[in-house]
Amino acid sequence: MEKLIARIGYAEHNYSALVELPDEVVVVTHKTFEGLKEAIIESLEFSKEGHLEGNEPAPDWVKNGYEIEFRMEISALLQYFDGILTRSALSRITGINERQLGHYATGYRKPRQKQREKIIEGFHKLGKEFSSVVLF
């Protein structure tokens, strides 16, 4: 099974994805992350059908099957959680001020590696806290 990497970004009020294949590139956009994932799958299936109908040998990802790994840029990650977590909450868990997080979310600014790590660590910490909740 081949692993295909879908690189997800966010700009101009749309999510975008790029999947680099050995002999082509698949690019899709959509207003929602869920819609984007569906569009990626549809585009890859369309490409797969084209390879199977063609006279050329099919690439490995077509012959052996594939799975998609979604990798999000910070802008896409922050946009995805925008309606779930407030910027104030994100600021508290990351240590990055709200205005800067807003710049990262819109793509106006790109975070440096250290800032990206703070954001990811904040999300991981929050996830651990959620997973430790026990009902009685």
N, C-alpha and C positions, 0 to 999 in steps of 0.2 A: 504494500500500500504506500502510495506517495503522499507526502505532506506538502500541501500547497499553502503558501503564506499570503494572506490577504492583509495588506497594509491599509489601515483605516485612518482617514483624516477628517477634518471638519473645516469648512470655509464657506463664506457667502450663504449661510443658512442651509447648507447641505452637507451630508456625509458623503465621502468619496472613498473608493477602494481601488487598489491596484493589485493585481495578481500577475506576477511574472512567471510565464511558462517557458519551456525550452524553445519553443518556436513562435510564440506570440505573447501579447500582453492583453489582459482583460481589465478594462476600466469601467466602473459603474458609479453612479451617484444616486442619492435618494434623500428625501427629507427626513426620514426616520432611520434609526439604526436597524430595526427589525426589517424594514423594507429593503435596506441595503443588503442585508444578509441574504434575503430571498433573491434579490437581483443578481448577486454573485453566483448563487447556486444555479439560477436559470441560465446565466451567461456561460458558466462552465459546462452545463449539460448541453447547451446549444453547440458549443465548441466541440465537445466530445462526440456528438452526433455527426458533425461535419467531418471529423477525423475518421470515424467508422465508415462513413459513406464514400470517403475519398479513396483514391488508388494508392496513395502513399502509405508507408508503414505507420501505424499509430504510435504516438509517443508513450513512454512508460506509464505516465499518469492515467492515460486512457486504458491501456491494457491491464494494468495492475490495480486499478481503482485508486481513489484518493480520499483524503480527509483534509478539511480546511482549518487552518489555525488563524484566528483573527488577532492581529496585533494593532492596538490602537495608539495613535499619537495622543499626547496629553490633551490637545484641544478636543478631540473626539471623546475621550474619557470624561472630561469635565462637562461637555455638552450633554452627554448621555445621563449623567447624574444630576444635571442642573435642576430638574423638577423634583428630585428626591432629597438632595441635601442642599441646604442653603450655603451661600459663599461664606457666611459667618461660621457655620459649622466646619466647612472645609478649611477655613483659616485656622480654627482652633486645633484641628487634628494634624495639620501640616506645618503650622508655624509661618505660613506665607500670608501676607496681608490680602484682604478681599479684592482690592483694586487690581493687584498683580494677578491674582487668580482669574479675574475677569479678562485681563489682557491675554492670558494663556488660553482661556476657553474660546475666545473669539478668533484666536490665531493672530491677533495683532502683534503679539510678542511670542517668541519661542523660548521656553525655559532652558536654562543651562542644565547640564547633567546632574549637578547637585540638587537643583530645584526639582527636577523630574523624580529623583530618588526620594526626596522629602514627600512628594505627592503620593508616590506609590507606597512608601512606608506608612503614610497616614491612612490610606485605604486598607492596607493589610492589618494595621492596628485596630481599625474600626471593625473589620471583619472578625478578628479574634474576639473582640469584645462582644459582638453580636452572637458568635458561636458559643460563648461561655454562658449565655443566659439559660437558666433552667426554670421551668414552670413547676409549681407544686400545688 
